[in-house]
Amino acid sequence: ILSNTCKDIQDALNQVYLSYSEVEAGSLPSPATLDSFLDWHLLFNENLKNNPAYNNIITSVLNFEELITNNPECLSELE
């Protein structure tokens, strides 16, 4: 049985925010810079996969998701 405190879950959520912040501003394509908006999602996904921060984002989100699923009572305490 996993035993995590709400502080552990808050730390995991903070890691999610940190992981997202590590994706460099401007490194992902903006729809405003493309000739066709329809190409944006493909280019966005491709650039994100090639960004080293991508794995950190996925790992941190999965970790948080597992912790909060096992400790839903902590949801109301998150900042």
N, C-alpha and C positions, 0 to 999 in steps of 0.2 A: 504494500500500500504506500502510495506516495504521500509524504507529509511535507507540505509547503506552507509557509506562512503567507499572509497577505503582503508582507514586505517583499518576499521573494517574487511574488506575482507583479508587484509594482516595479521591481527591478527588471523583470522580464519585459514589461511594457515599455519602460524607459529604453531598453535595448532595441526595441522595435523602432522607436523614434530616432535613436542614434543611428541605426542602420540605414534608415531612409535618408537621414541628413548627410550620410557619407557619399551618396550619389551626387557627384559634382553638378552644381548648377550649370546649365547650359550643355551638359553632356548628353542630354536626351532631347530628341527633336520636338520642336513646337509645331503645332498645326499651322500656325501663322507663316511659317517659313517654307511650306511645301506648296507645290503647284496643285496637288490634289489632296484634299482632306482624307480621301479614301485610303491613301497610302500611309497615313500617319500611324495607325495602330500597328501595322507590320513593321515599320521602321522603329517605332518606339520599343516594341517587344524585342527586336533584334539587337538594338543598342543596349537595352537593359540586360539581356543575356550575356553580352560581351563585356559588361561592366563588372569588375571584380567585387563590387559591393552587392551585386545581385544575390549571391549565395548567402551573404550575411543577412539580407532582408528575409529571405525564405526561411533560414534557420531560426531567426529571432521570432518571426511570426508563428512558426510551427511550435516553438517552445512555449510562447505565451498562450497559444490556443490550447495546448495540452494542459498547462497549469490552471488556466481559468475554467476549463471543462471539468477538471477534477476538484476545483474549489470555487464553485459559483457564488458562494456567500461573500467572496472578496470583491466581487464586481462593484458593489456600491461604495467600496473604500478607495477605488482607483482614482488617481488624479490625472 
